[in-house]
Amino acid sequence: MATTSDSPTPSQTFPETRTLWISEKLSEGEAGRALANGYVMTSYLRPLVVYCRALRLHDSIRTEPQDIVVGFFAHRLAKQEYLKDWLNSGLRLRQWLRNGLHLYVHEQRRENSKGGHGSDALHDVEATGQSQHHEFERAWALGALDMAMREAIAELDARGSRCDWELFWSHHVDGIPYAVLAERRNMTAPQAAQRAFAVAAKVRTALYGILRKDGALTSEIGLEVRAMMEVLHERGS
């Protein structure tokens, strides 16, 4: 999970570059690369497994989706240049990994077929993947939201303010009016709104950090955060 010390926040001035947190970690040598690899595996395991299952990529090599993704991570992240190549690609990290998973499955299928005979062409697999793009994007958004919410909750727990999270969730997800929530907690509606707004700001701040690590440009972050907050409403419905 991201921490306050290593995740960029909206209050910082972001250059128009995709090479921030992960780039910094890679510059720190093996210890930093291990942290970057750990972040990638933690953050993208779930959406890649969902994507692999949705496309039934596992059918062609008779391996469970999670085992495929774990194998993909083990093979690709063992290469010192893998994340450096991503930084030079201009792609979002999730796009780079999704494309890489297709190639990895193709390689495994070719190996299993002893020379590539009898396997579907890679472009056919990729064409199928485009129709399931939303499956991956939604899974990734949910995973990012989970990380952001865990970060916000941990900060509130440390301050003894867990009730503020309940205010935020009850209003923004469950749709309960502030007046009703305020009456339950012996406070005014403006006080309830102010506390819920502060929690929403914490979640957005955490999402900013996650999106920066995924390679989002400053100009793109606001739009992506709004889209992901909409996913939060879908999740609560």
Secondary structure, 3 states (H helix, E strand, C coil): CCCCCCCCCCCCCCCCCCCCHHHHHHCCCHHHHHHHHHHHHHHHHHHHHHHHHHHCHHHHCCCCHHHHHHHHHHHHHCCCCHHHHHHHHCCCHHHHHHHHHHHHHHHHHHHHCCCCCCCCCHHHHHHHHHHCHHHHHHHHHHHHHHHHHHHHHHHHHHCCCHHHHHHHHHHHCCCCCHHHHHHHCCCCHHHHHHHHHHHHHHHHHHHHHHHHHHCCCHHHHHHHHHHHHHHHHHHHC
